[in-house]
């Protein structure tokens, strides 16, 4: 096999990996897996874990919030976790729009509306809107 053929195989492999990785991060199940493997919530009480799982279920808080953002035209990812202070971390990553101050405030307002509709205490949640897909809070 010549060098050009090897490069084609490498590029196809990278493209395939990228597509699979992007596909996986488009679904809440992947977020659950990331929480189980990476988040400090593993040290949190079981009640807090159960809340997080219930928020991730279809029709749960994150699903409701995500649907509203789609309706508003935001292509996004929702990353979640729990910090050692037992705050629920919610990071909304905007995919195709800049996370400027105006959008951040609008999205946080939408999230707080869903907290109120679900009778949840906003002081427990730490919400961040960003273009950064890392797990830096």
KAHUNOR-V915295 format. One record per helix or strand of 2 or more residues. SS is the DSSP state (h for helix, s for strand). FROM is the first residue (numbers start at 1). TO is the last residue. Records with the same first field share a line. If there is no record, write none. Layout:
SS = FROM-TO ; FROM-TO
This chain:
h = 3-24 ; 28-38 ; 40-43 ; 46-56 ; 61-71 ; 101-117 ; 122-124
s = 76-82 ; 88-94 ; 125-130
